[in-house]
Amino acid sequence: MCKDKDIINLLGGPSKVAKDFGFSVQRVCNWGVRGIPADVILDSPEFAAKIYEAGYERNTSKEAA
């Protein structure tokens, strides 16, 4: 399973992801530490498609909470 930071880097890094999908750079950087929130994935279908294409897997285990 890829970590969220790895996925962001595969997509070109926080600056490119922010520019391409209309997020702030700070917000994207936070995802590298805290994880990509589910509401972002649900509200941004184009972003969701790109991260899943890059190998993203949602961690749904109770240990992740």
mmCIF file as Biopython writes it, N, C-alpha, C and O atoms, coordinates in Angstrom:
data_model
#
loop_
_atom_site.group_PDB
_atom_site.id
_atom_site.type_symbol
_atom_site.label_atom_id
_atom_site.label_alt_id
_atom_site.label_comp_id
_atom_site.label_asym_id
_atom_site.label_entity_id
_atom_site.label_seq_id
_atom_site.pdbx_PDB_ins_code
_atom_site.Cartn_x
_atom_site.Cartn_y
_atom_site.Cartn_z
_atom_site.occupancy
_atom_site.B_iso_or_equiv
_atom_site.auth_seq_id
_atom_site.auth_asym_id
_atom_site.pdbx_PDB_model_num
ATOM 1   N N  . MET A ? 1  ? 0.840   -1.182 0.000   1.0 0.0 1  A 1 
ATOM 2   C CA . MET A ? 1  ? 0.000   0.000  0.000   1.0 0.0 1  A 1 
ATOM 3   C C  . MET A ? 1  ? 0.886   1.247  0.000   1.0 0.0 1  A 1 
ATOM 4   O O  . MET A ? 1  ? 1.834   1.336  0.779   1.0 0.0 1  A 1 
ATOM 5   N N  . CYS A ? 2  ? 0.583   2.188  -0.856  1.0 0.0 2  A 1 
ATOM 6   C CA . CYS A ? 2  ? 1.339   3.432  -0.926  1.0 0.0 2  A 1 
ATOM 7   C C  . CYS A ? 2  ? 0.845   4.399  0.139   1.0 0.0 2  A 1 
ATOM 8   O O  . CYS A ? 2  ? -0.349  4.479  0.426   1.0 0.0 2  A 1 
ATOM 9   N N  . LYS A ? 3  ? 1.779   5.122  0.711   1.0 0.0 3  A 1 
ATOM 10  C CA . LYS A ? 3  ? 1.402   6.171  1.653   1.0 0.0 3  A 1 
ATOM 11  C C  . LYS A ? 3  ? 0.936   7.390  0.858   1.0 0.0 3  A 1 
ATOM 12  O O  . LYS A ? 3  ? 1.322   7.585  -0.294  1.0 0.0 3  A 1 
ATOM 13  N N  . ASP A ? 4  ? 0.107   8.194  1.493   1.0 0.0 4  A 1 
ATOM 14  C CA . ASP A ? 4  ? -0.449  9.361  0.817   1.0 0.0 4  A 1 
ATOM 15  C C  . ASP A ? 4  ? 0.637   10.303 0.303   1.0 0.0 4  A 1 
ATOM 16  O O  . ASP A ? 4  ? 0.506   10.863 -0.785  1.0 0.0 4  A 1 
ATOM 17  N N  . LYS A ? 5  ? 1.700   10.481 1.073   1.0 0.0 5  A 1 
ATOM 18  C CA . LYS A ? 5  ? 2.802   11.346 0.657   1.0 0.0 5  A 1 
ATOM 19  C C  . LYS A ? 5  ? 3.451   10.811 -0.622  1.0 0.0 5  A 1 
ATOM 20  O O  . LYS A ? 5  ? 3.817   11.586 -1.506  1.0 0.0 5  A 1 
ATOM 21  N N  . ASP A ? 6  ? 3.590   9.496  -0.718  1.0 0.0 6  A 1 
ATOM 22  C CA . ASP A ? 6  ? 4.164   8.887  -1.916  1.0 0.0 6  A 1 
ATOM 23  C C  . ASP A ? 6  ? 3.280   9.134  -3.136  1.0 0.0 6  A 1 
ATOM 24  O O  . ASP A ? 6  ? 3.778   9.413  -4.226  1.0 0.0 6  A 1 
ATOM 25  N N  . ILE A ? 7  ? 1.984   9.032  -2.946  1.0 0.0 7  A 1 
ATOM 26  C CA . ILE A ? 7  ? 1.041   9.273  -4.048  1.0 0.0 7  A 1 
ATOM 27  C C  . ILE A ? 7  ? 1.140   10.720 -4.514  1.0 0.0 7  A 1 
ATOM 28  O O  . ILE A ? 7  ? 1.191   10.993 -5.713  1.0 0.0 7  A 1 
ATOM 29  N N  . ILE A ? 8  ? 1.167   11.642 -3.562  1.0 0.0 8  A 1 
ATOM 30  C CA . ILE A ? 8  ? 1.284   13.064 -3.903  1.0 0.0 8  A 1 
ATOM 31  C C  . ILE A ? 8  ? 2.571   13.302 -4.687  1.0 0.0 8  A 1 
ATOM 32  O O  . ILE A ? 8  ? 2.573   14.039 -5.673  1.0 0.0 8  A 1 
ATOM 33  N N  . ASN A ? 9  ? 3.657   12.683 -4.252  1.0 0.0 9  A 1 
ATOM 34  C CA . ASN A ? 9  ? 4.933   12.835 -4.972  1.0 0.0 9  A 1 
ATOM 35  C C  . ASN A ? 9  ? 4.879   12.207 -6.356  1.0 0.0 9  A 1 
ATOM 36  O O  . ASN A ? 9  ? 5.459   12.747 -7.298  1.0 0.0 9  A 1 
ATOM 37  N N  . LEU A ? 10 ? 4.196   11.080 -6.497  1.0 0.0 10 A 1 
ATOM 38  C CA . LEU A ? 10 ? 4.037   10.456 -7.820  1.0 0.0 10 A 1 
ATOM 39  C C  . LEU A ? 10 ? 3.270   11.357 -8.782  1.0 0.0 10 A 1 
ATOM 40  O O  . LEU A ? 10 ? 3.489   11.317 -9.993  1.0 0.0 10 A 1 
ATOM 41  N N  . LEU A ? 11 ? 2.377   12.163 -8.237  1.0 0.0 11 A 1 
ATOM 42  C CA . LEU A ? 11 ? 1.579   13.072 -9.072  1.0 0.0 11 A 1 
ATOM 43  C C  . LEU A ? 11 ? 2.298   14.390 -9.342  1.0 0.0 11 A 1 
ATOM 44  O O  . LEU A ? 11 ? 1.731   15.282 -9.972  1.0 0.0 11 A 1 
ATOM 45  N N  . GLY A ? 12 ? 3.545   14.526 -8.871  1.0 0.0 12 A 1 
ATOM 46  C CA . GLY A ? 12 ? 4.332   15.710 -9.168  1.0 0.0 12 A 1 
ATOM 47  C C  . GLY A ? 12 ? 4.653   16.577 -7.973  1.0 0.0 12 A 1 
ATOM 48  O O  . GLY A ? 12 ? 5.291   17.619 -8.123  1.0 0.0 12 A 1 
ATOM 49  N N  . GLY A ? 13 ? 4.230   16.177 -6.794  1.0 0.0 13 A 1 
ATOM 50  C CA . GLY A ? 13 ? 4.507   16.941 -5.584  1.0 0.0 13 A 1 
ATOM 51  C C  . GLY A ? 13 ? 3.359   17.845 -5.184  1.0 0.0 13 A 1 
ATOM 52  O O  . GLY A ? 13 ? 2.418   18.042 -5.954  1.0 0.0 13 A 1 
ATOM 53  N N  . PRO A ? 14 ? 3.433   18.397 -3.979  1.0 0.0 14 A 1 
ATOM 54  C CA . PRO A ? 14 ? 2.337   19.214 -3.448  1.0 0.0 14 A 1 
ATOM 55  C C  . PRO A ? 14 ? 1.978   20.425 -4.314  1.0 0.0 14 A 1 
ATOM 56  O O  . PRO A ? 14 ? 0.798   20.729 -4.486  1.0 0.0 14 A 1 
ATOM 57  N N  . SER A ? 15 ? 2.974   21.112 -4.856  1.0 0.0 15 A 1 
ATOM 58  C CA . SER A ? 15 ? 2.686   22.307 -5.668  1.0 0.0 15 A 1 
ATOM 59  C C  . SER A ? 15 ? 1.908   21.954 -6.931  1.0 0.0 15 A 1 
ATOM 60  O O  . SER A ? 15 ? 0.947   22.635 -7.289  1.0 0.0 15 A 1 
ATOM 61  N N  . LYS A ? 16 ? 2.329   20.885 -7.600  1.0 0.0 16 A 1 
ATOM 62  C CA . LYS A ? 16 ? 1.648   20.480 -8.834  1.0 0.0 16 A 1 
ATOM 63  C C  . LYS A ? 16 ? 0.243   19.969 -8.552  1.0 0.0 16 A 1 
ATOM 64  O O  . LYS A ? 16 ? -0.696  20.304 -9.274  1.0 0.0 16 A 1 
ATOM 65  N N  . VAL A ? 17 ? 0.090   19.156 -7.502  1.0 0.0 17 A 1 
ATOM 66  C CA . VAL A ? 17 ? -1.245  18.646 -7.144  1.0 0.0 17 A 1 
ATOM 67  C C  . VAL A ? 17 ? -2.166  19.815 -6.803  1.0 0.0 17 A 1 
ATOM 68  O O  . VAL A ? 17 ? -3.316  19.859 -7.240  1.0 0.0 17 A 1 
ATOM 69  N N  . ALA A ? 18 ? -1.648  20.763 -6.017  1.0 0.0 18 A 1 
ATOM 70  C CA . ALA A ? 18 ? -2.459  21.930 -5.648  1.0 0.0 18 A 1 
ATOM 71  C C  . ALA A ? 18 ? -2.893  22.715 -6.885  1.0 0.0 18 A 1 
ATOM 72  O O  . ALA A ? 18 ? -4.059  23.087 -7.013  1.0 0.0 18 A 1 
ATOM 73  N N  . LYS A ? 19 ? -1.967  22.958 -7.777  1.0 0.0 19 A 1 
ATOM 74  C CA . LYS A ? 19 ? -2.277  23.718 -8.991  1.0 0.0 19 A 1 
ATOM 75  C C  . LYS A ? 19 ? -3.247  22.960 -9.894  1.0 0.0 19 A 1 
ATOM 76  O O  . LYS A ? 19 ? -4.211  23.539 -10.397 1.0 0.0 19 A 1 
ATOM 77  N N  . ASP A ? 20 ? -2.996  21.676 -10.099 1.0 0.0 20 A 1 
ATOM 78  C CA . ASP A ? 20 ? -3.814  20.881 -11.017 1.0 0.0 20 A 1 
ATOM 79  C C  . ASP A ? 20 ? -5.252  20.693 -10.544 1.0 0.0 20 A 1 
ATOM 80  O O  . ASP A ? 20 ? -6.172  20.595 -11.356 1.0 0.0 20 A 1 
ATOM 81  N N  . PHE A ? 21 ? -5.440  20.643 -9.215  1.0 0.0 21 A 1 
ATOM 82  C CA . PHE A ? 21 ? -6.769  20.298 -8.710  1.0 0.0 21 A 1 
ATOM 83  C C  . PHE A ? 21 ? -7.421  21.401 -7.873  1.0 0.0 21 A 1 
ATOM 84  O O  . PHE A ? 21 ? -8.507  21.201 -7.327  1.0 0.0 21 A 1 
ATOM 85  N N  . GLY A ? 22 ? -6.770  22.561 -7.767  1.0 0.0 22 A 1 
ATOM 86  C CA . GLY A ? 22 ? -7.380  23.708 -7.106  1.0 0.0 22 A 1 
ATOM 87  C C  . GLY A ? 22 ? -7.348  23.681 -5.584  1.0 0.0 22 A 1 
ATOM 88  O O  . GLY A ? 22 ? -8.223  24.252 -4.933  1.0 0.0 22 A 1 
ATOM 89  N N  . PHE A ? 23 ? -6.345  23.020 -5.016  1.0 0.0 23 A 1 
ATOM 90  C CA . PHE A ? 23 ? -6.175  23.006 -3.566  1.0 0.0 23 A 1 
ATOM 91  C C  . PHE A ? 23 ? -5.037  23.965 -3.208  1.0 0.0 23 A 1 
ATOM 92  O O  . PHE A ? 23 ? -4.253  24.356 -4.073  1.0 0.0 23 A 1 
ATOM 93  N N  . SER A ? 24 ? -4.950  24.338 -1.938  1.0 0.0 24 A 1 
ATOM 94  C CA . SER A ? 24 ? -3.789  25.130 -1.517  1.0 0.0 24 A 1 
ATOM 95  C C  . SER A ? 24 ? -2.602  24.183 -1.307  1.0 0.0 24 A 1 
ATOM 96  O O  . SER A ? 24 ? -2.780  23.009 -0.984  1.0 0.0 24 A 1 
ATOM 97  N N  . VAL A ? 25 ? -1.403  24.708 -1.493  1.0 0.0 25 A 1 
ATOM 98  C CA . VAL A ? 25 ? -0.197  23.900 -1.310  1.0 0.0 25 A 1 
ATOM 99  C C  . VAL A ? 25 ? -0.112  23.417 0.137   1.0 0.0 25 A 1 
ATOM 100 O O  . VAL A ? 25 ? 0.236   22.262 0.384   1.0 0.0 25 A 1 
ATOM 101 N N  . GLN A ? 26 ? -0.427  24.293 1.094   1.0 0.0 26 A 1 
ATOM 102 C CA . GLN A ? 26 ? -0.372  23.910 2.508   1.0 0.0 26 A 1 
ATOM 103 C C  . GLN A ? 26 ? -1.311  22.747 2.801   1.0 0.0 26 A 1 
ATOM 104 O O  . GLN A ? 26 ? -0.957  21.832 3.545   1.0 0.0 26 A 1 
ATOM 105 N N  . ARG A ? 27 ? -2.486  22.778 2.228   1.0 0.0 27 A 1 
ATOM 106 C CA . ARG A ? 27 ? -3.462  21.703 2.436   1.0 0.0 27 A 1 
ATOM 107 C C  . ARG A ? 27 ? -2.918  20.374 1.925   1.0 0.0 27 A 1 
ATOM 108 O O  . ARG A ? 27 ? -3.012  19.353 2.605   1.0 0.0 27 A 1 
ATOM 109 N N  . VAL A ? 28 ? -2.353  20.395 0.729   1.0 0.0 28 A 1 
ATOM 110 C CA . VAL A ? 28 ? -1.796  19.173 0.141   1.0 0.0 28 A 1 
ATOM 111 C C  . VAL A ? 28 ? -0.612  18.669 0.967   1.0 0.0 28 A 1 
ATOM 112 O O  . VAL A ? 28 ? -0.462  17.463 1.163   1.0 0.0 28 A 1 
ATOM 113 N N  . CYS A ? 29 ? 0.224   19.579 1.449   1.0 0.0 29 A 1 
ATOM 114 C CA . CYS A ? 29 ? 1.347   19.179 2.311   1.0 0.0 29 A 1 
ATOM 115 C C  . CYS A ? 29 ? 0.841   18.492 3.579   1.0 0.0 29 A 1 
ATOM 116 O O  . CYS A ? 29 ? 1.423   17.507 4.032   1.0 0.0 29 A 1 
ATOM 117 N N  . ASN A ? 30 ? -0.226  19.009 4.140   1.0 0.0 30 A 1 
ATOM 118 C CA . ASN A ? 30 ? -0.802  18.396 5.340   1.0 0.0 30 A 1 
ATOM 119 C C  . ASN A ? 30 ? -1.262  16.964 5.076   1.0 0.0 30 A 1 
ATOM 120 O O  . ASN A ? 30 ? -1.163  16.113 5.959   1.0 0.0 30 A 1 
ATOM 121 N N  . TRP A ? 31 ? -1.756  16.692 3.888   1.0 0.0 31 A 1 
ATOM 122 C CA . TRP A ? 31 ? -2.203  15.333 3.556   1.0 0.0 31 A 1 
ATOM 123 C C  . TRP A ? 31 ? -1.054  14.345 3.587   1.0 0.0 31 A 1 
ATOM 124 O O  . TRP A ? 31 ? -1.254  13.169 3.891   1.0 0.0 31 A 1 
ATOM 125 N N  . GLY A ? 32 ? 0.148   14.807 3.277   1.0 0.0 32 A 1 
ATOM 126 C CA . GLY A ? 32 ? 1.311   13.934 3.327   1.0 0.0 32 A 1 
ATOM 127 C C  . GLY A ? 32 ? 1.591   13.433 4.737   1.0 0.0 32 A 1 
ATOM 128 O O  . GLY A ? 32 ? 2.180   12.368 4.922   1.0 0.0 32 A 1 
ATOM 129 N N  . VAL A ? 33 ? 1.167   14.205 5.725   1.0 0.0 33 A 1 
ATOM 130 C CA . VAL A ? 33 ? 1.371   13.845 7.126   1.0 0.0 33 A 1 
ATOM 131 C C  . VAL A ? 33 ? 0.119   13.183 7.711   1.0 0.0 33 A 1 
ATOM 132 O O  . VAL A ? 33 ? 0.203   12.145 8.368   1.0 0.0 33 A 1 
ATOM 133 N N  . ARG A ? 34 ? -1.023  13.789 7.467   1.0 0.0 34 A 1 
ATOM 134 C CA . ARG A ? 34 ? -2.280  13.354 8.092   1.0 0.0 34 A 1 
ATOM 135 C C  . ARG A ? 34 ? -3.100  12.387 7.254   1.0 0.0 34 A 1 
ATOM 136 O O  . ARG A ? 34 ? -4.015  11.737 7.760   1.0 0.0 34 A 1 
ATOM 137 N N  . GLY A ? 35 ? -2.771  12.295 5.975   1.0 0.0 35 A 1 
ATOM 138 C CA . GLY A ? 35 ? -3.553  11.468 5.069   1.0 0.0 35 A 1 
ATOM 139 C C  . GLY A ? 35 ? -4.550  12.312 4.293   1.0 0.0 35 A 1 
ATOM 140 O O  . GLY A ? 35 ? -4.927  13.403 4.721   1.0 0.0 35 A 1 
ATOM 141 N N  . ILE A ? 36 ? -4.965  11.802 3.168   1.0 0.0 36 A 1 
ATOM 142 C CA . ILE A ? 36 ? -5.939  12.497 2.324   1.0 0.0 36 A 1 
ATOM 143 C C  . ILE A ? 36 ? -7.330  12.235 2.906   1.0 0.0 36 A 1 
ATOM 144 O O  . ILE A ? 36 ? -7.740  11.078 3.005   1.0 0.0 36 A 1 
ATOM 145 N N  . PRO A ? 37 ? -8.061  13.280 3.291   1.0 0.0 37 A 1 
ATOM 146 C CA . PRO A ? 37 ? -9.384  13.088 3.891   1.0 0.0 37 A 1 
ATOM 147 C C  . PRO A ? 37 ? -10.381 12.480 2.902   1.0 0.0 37 A 1 
ATOM 148 O O  . PRO A ? 37 ? -10.338 12.754 1.703   1.0 0.0 37 A 1 
ATOM 149 N N  . ALA A ? 38 ? -11.266 11.661 3.427   1.0 0.0 38 A 1 
ATOM 150 C CA . ALA A ? 38 ? -12.272 11.006 2.594   1.0 0.0 38 A 1 
ATOM 151 C C  . ALA A ? 38 ? -13.154 12.026 1.872   1.0 0.0 38 A 1 
ATOM 152 O O  . ALA A ? 38 ? -13.529 11.810 0.719   1.0 0.0 38 A 1 
ATOM 153 N N  . ASP A ? 39 ? -13.490 13.137 2.540   1.0 0.0 39 A 1 
ATOM 154 C CA . ASP A ? 39 ? -14.370 14.119 1.892   1.0 0.0 39 A 1 
ATOM 155 C C  . ASP A ? 39 ? -13.710 14.759 0.672   1.0 0.0 39 A 1 
ATOM 156 O O  . ASP A ? 39 ? -14.402 15.137 -0.273  1.0 0.0 39 A 1 
ATOM 157 N N  . VAL A ? 40 ? -12.388 14.885 0.678   1.0 0.0 40 A 1 
ATOM 158 C CA . VAL A ? 40 ? -11.681 15.427 -0.483  1.0 0.0 40 A 1 
ATOM 159 C C  . VAL A ? 40 ? -11.803 14.452 -1.656  1.0 0.0 40 A 1 
ATOM 160 O O  . VAL A ? 40 ? -12.031 14.860 -2.795  1.0 0.0 40 A 1 
ATOM 161 N N  . ILE A ? 41 ? -11.651 13.182 -1.366  1.0 0.0 41 A 1 
ATOM 162 C CA . ILE A ? 41 ? -11.758 12.162 -2.413  1.0 0.0 41 A 1 
ATOM 163 C C  . ILE A ? 41 ? -13.180 12.123 -2.976  1.0 0.0 41 A 1 
ATOM 164 O O  . ILE A ? 41 ? -13.368 12.024 -4.189  1.0 0.0 41 A 1 
ATOM 165 N N  . LEU A ? 42 ? -14.163 12.199 -2.108  1.0 0.0 42 A 1 
ATOM 166 C CA . LEU A ? 42 ? -15.556 12.151 -2.550  1.0 0.0 42 A 1 
ATOM 167 C C  . LEU A ? 42 ? -15.973 13.405 -3.313  1.0 0.0 42 A 1 
ATOM 168 O O  . LEU A ? 42 ? -16.762 13.328 -4.254  1.0 0.0 42 A 1 
ATOM 169 N N  . ASP A ? 43 ? -15.445 14.559 -2.909  1.0 0.0 43 A 1 
ATOM 170 C CA . ASP A ? 43 ? -15.838 15.827 -3.530  1.0 0.0 43 A 1 
ATOM 171 C C  . ASP A ? 43 ? -15.049 16.168 -4.785  1.0 0.0 43 A 1 
ATOM 172 O O  . ASP A ? 43 ? -15.408 17.104 -5.500  1.0 0.0 43 A 1 
ATOM 173 N N  . SER A ? 44 ? -13.982 15.429 -5.069  1.0 0.0 44 A 1 
ATOM 174 C CA . SER A ? 44 ? -13.107 15.726 -6.208  1.0 0.0 44 A 1 
ATOM 175 C C  . SER A ? 44 ? -12.887 14.475 -7.052  1.0 0.0 44 A 1 
ATOM 176 O O  . SER A ? 44 ? -11.847 13.826 -6.942  1.0 0.0 44 A 1 
ATOM 177 N N  . PRO A ? 45 ? -13.864 14.136 -7.895  1.0 0.0 45 A 1 
ATOM 178 C CA . PRO A ? 45 ? -13.758 12.887 -8.663  1.0 0.0 45 A 1 
ATOM 179 C C  . PRO A ? 45 ? -12.528 12.810 -9.571  1.0 0.0 45 A 1 
ATOM 180 O O  . PRO A ? 45 ? -11.976 11.726 -9.758  1.0 0.0 45 A 1 
ATOM 181 N N  . GLU A ? 46 ? -12.087 13.935 -10.137 1.0 0.0 46 A 1 
ATOM 182 C CA . GLU A ? 46 ? -10.906 13.900 -11.003 1.0 0.0 46 A 1 
ATOM 183 C C  . GLU A ? 46 ? -9.647  13.604 -10.191 1.0 0.0 46 A 1 
ATOM 184 O O  . GLU A ? 46 ? -8.781  12.843 -10.623 1.0 0.0 46 A 1 
ATOM 185 N N  . PHE A ? 47 ? -9.558  14.217 -9.007  1.0 0.0 47 A 1 
ATOM 186 C CA . PHE A ? 47 ? -8.445  13.956 -8.109  1.0 0.0 47 A 1 
ATOM 187 C C  . PHE A ? 47 ? -8.475  12.503 -7.649  1.0 0.0 47 A 1 
ATOM 188 O O  . PHE A ? 47 ? -7.444  11.831 -7.625  1.0 0.0 47 A 1 
ATOM 189 N N  . ALA A ? 48 ? -9.653  12.025 -7.289  1.0 0.0 48 A 1 
ATOM 190 C CA . ALA A ? 48 ? -9.806  10.636 -6.849  1.0 0.0 48 A 1 
ATOM 191 C C  . ALA A ? 48 ? -9.339  9.667  -7.937  1.0 0.0 48 A 1 
ATOM 192 O O  . ALA A ? 48 ? -8.626  8.704  -7.655  1.0 0.0 48 A 1 
ATOM 193 N N  . ALA A ? 49 ? -9.741  9.927  -9.163  1.0 0.0 49 A 1 
ATOM 194 C CA . ALA A ? 49 ? -9.343  9.050  -10.271 1.0 0.0 49 A 1 
ATOM 195 C C  . ALA A ? 49 ? -7.820  9.015  -10.418 1.0 0.0 49 A 1 
ATOM 196 O O  . ALA A ? 49 ? -7.242  7.950  -10.632 1.0 0.0 49 A 1 
ATOM 197 N N  . LYS A ? 50 ? -7.178  10.165 -10.305 1.0 0.0 50 A 1 
ATOM 198 C CA . LYS A ? 50 ? -5.716  10.229 -10.451 1.0 0.0 50 A 1 
ATOM 199 C C  . LYS A ? 50 ? -4.991  9.498  -9.324  1.0 0.0 50 A 1 
ATOM 200 O O  . LYS A ? 50 ? -4.019  8.786  -9.572  1.0 0.0 50 A 1 
ATOM 201 N N  . ILE A ? 51 ? -5.460  9.670  -8.080  1.0 0.0 51 A 1 
ATOM 202 C CA . ILE A ? 51 ? -4.739  9.011  -6.983  1.0 0.0 51 A 1 
ATOM 203 C C  . ILE A ? 51 ? -4.936  7.502  -7.022  1.0 0.0 51 A 1 
ATOM 204 O O  . ILE A ? 51 ? -4.006  6.753  -6.724  1.0 0.0 51 A 1 
ATOM 205 N N  . TYR A ? 52 ? -6.131  7.043  -7.386  1.0 0.0 52 A 1 
ATOM 206 C CA . TYR A ? 52 ? -6.349  5.595  -7.489  1.0 0.0 52 A 1 
ATOM 207 C C  . TYR A ? 52 ? -5.549  5.024  -8.659  1.0 0.0 52 A 1 
ATOM 208 O O  . TYR A ? 52 ? -5.035  3.909  -8.577  1.0 0.0 52 A 1 
ATOM 209 N N  . GLU A ? 53 ? -5.446  5.780  -9.735  1.0 0.0 53 A 1 
ATOM 210 C CA . GLU A ? 53 ? -4.635  5.376  -10.889 1.0 0.0 53 A 1 
ATOM 211 C C  . GLU A ? 53 ? -3.160  5.248  -10.489 1.0 0.0 53 A 1 
ATOM 212 O O  . GLU A ? 53 ? -2.438  4.403  -11.018 1.0 0.0 53 A 1 
ATOM 213 N N  . ALA A ? 54 ? -2.724  6.092  -9.554  1.0 0.0 54 A 1 
ATOM 214 C CA . ALA A ? 54 ? -1.332  6.086  -9.091  1.0 0.0 54 A 1 
ATOM 215 C C  . ALA A ? 54 ? -1.071  5.021  -8.024  1.0 0.0 54 A 1 
ATOM 216 O O  . ALA A ? 54 ? 0.069   4.848  -7.595  1.0 0.0 54 A 1 
ATOM 217 N N  . GLY A ? 55 ? -2.112  4.306  -7.592  1.0 0.0 55 A 1 
ATOM 218 C CA . GLY A ? 55 ? -1.911  3.224  -6.637  1.0 0.0 55 A 1 
ATOM 219 C C  . GLY A ? 55 ? -2.454  3.460  -5.249  1.0 0.0 55 A 1 
ATOM 220 O O  . GLY A ? 55 ? -2.171  2.683  -4.337  1.0 0.0 55 A 1 
ATOM 221 N N  . TYR A ? 56 ? -3.229  4.517  -5.067  1.0 0.0 56 A 1 
ATOM 222 C CA . TYR A ? 56 ? -3.790  4.834  -3.750  1.0 0.0 56 A 1 
ATOM 223 C C  . TYR A ? 56 ? -4.752  3.741  -3.287  1.0 0.0 56 A 1 
ATOM 224 O O  . TYR A ? 56 ? -5.565  3.234  -4.061  1.0 0.0 56 A 1 
ATOM 225 N N  . GLU A ? 57 ? -4.638  3.395  -2.015  1.0 0.0 57 A 1 
ATOM 226 C CA . GLU A ? 57 ? -5.577  2.461  -1.385  1.0 0.0 57 A 1 
ATOM 227 C C  . GLU A ? 57 ? -6.021  3.068  -0.075  1.0 0.0 57 A 1 
ATOM 228 O O  . GLU A ? 57 ? -5.191  3.451  0.750   1.0 0.0 57 A 1 
ATOM 229 N N  . ARG A ? 58 ? -7.308  3.157  0.122   1.0 0.0 58 A 1 
ATOM 230 C CA . ARG A ? 58 ? -7.848  3.737  1.356   1.0 0.0 58 A 1 
ATOM 231 C C  . ARG A ? 58 ? -7.654  2.765  2.501   1.0 0.0 58 A 1 
ATOM 232 O O  . ARG A ? 58 ? -8.031  1.598  2.389   1.0 0.0 58 A 1 
ATOM 233 N N  . ASN A ? 59 ? -7.073  3.221  3.601   1.0 0.0 59 A 1 
ATOM 234 C CA . ASN A ? 59 ? -6.888  2.386  4.789   1.0 0.0 59 A 1 
ATOM 235 C C  . ASN A ? 59 ? -8.152  2.500  5.637   1.0 0.0 59 A 1 
ATOM 236 O O  . ASN A ? 59 ? -8.433  3.548  6.217   1.0 0.0 59 A 1 
ATOM 237 N N  . THR A ? 60 ? -8.898  1.418  5.700   1.0 0.0 60 A 1 
ATOM 238 C CA . THR A ? 60 ? -10.167 1.448  6.435   1.0 0.0 60 A 1 
ATOM 239 C C  . THR A ? 60 ? -10.106 0.663  7.742   1.0 0.0 60 A 1 
ATOM 240 O O  . THR A ? 60 ? -11.132 0.443  8.385   1.0 0.0 60 A 1 
ATOM 241 N N  . SER A ? 61 ? -8.911  0.242  8.132   1.0 0.0 61 A 1 
ATOM 242 C CA . SER A ? 61 ? -8.810  -0.524 9.380   1.0 0.0 61 A 1 
ATOM 243 C C  . SER A ? 61 ? -9.053  0.379  10.582  1.0 0.0 61 A 1 
ATOM 244 O O  . SER A ? 61 ? -8.812  1.584  10.516  1.0 0.0 61 A 1 
ATOM 245 N N  . LYS A ? 62 ? -9.518  -0.187 11.654  1.0 0.0 62 A 1 
ATOM 246 C CA . LYS A ? 62 ? -9.783  0.590  12.859  1.0 0.0 62 A 1 
ATOM 247 C C  . LYS A ? 62 ? -8.495  1.118  13.475  1.0 0.0 62 A 1 
ATOM 248 O O  . LYS A ? 62 ? -8.522  2.104  14.211  1.0 0.0 62 A 1 
ATOM 249 N N  . GLU A ? 63 ? -7.383  0.485  13.187  1.0 0.0 63 A 1 
ATOM 250 C CA . GLU A ? 63 ? -6.097  0.927  13.695  1.0 0.0 63 A 1 
ATOM 251 C C  . GLU A ? 63 ? -5.695  2.267  13.107  1.0 0.0 63 A 1 
ATOM 252 O O  . GLU A ? 63 ? -4.911  2.998  13.712  1.0 0.0 63 A 1 
ATOM 253 N N  . ALA A ? 64 ? -6.222  2.599  11.939  1.0 0.0 64 A 1 
ATOM 254 C CA . ALA A ? 64 ? -5.866  3.853  11.280  1.0 0.0 64 A 1 
ATOM 255 C C  . ALA A ? 64 ? -6.509  5.050  11.964  1.0 0.0 64 A 1 
ATOM 256 O O  . ALA A ? 64 ? -6.050  6.180  11.797  1.0 0.0 64 A 1 
ATOM 257 N N  . ALA A ? 65 ? -7.549  4.817  12.720  1.0 0.0 65 A 1 
ATOM 258 C CA . ALA A ? 65 ? -8.284  5.929  13.339  1.0 0.0 65 A 1 
ATOM 259 C C  . ALA A ? 65 ? -7.584  6.519  14.510  1.0 0.0 65 A 1 
ATOM 260 O O  . ALA A ? 65 ? -8.090  7.459  15.123  1.0 0.0 65 A 1 
#
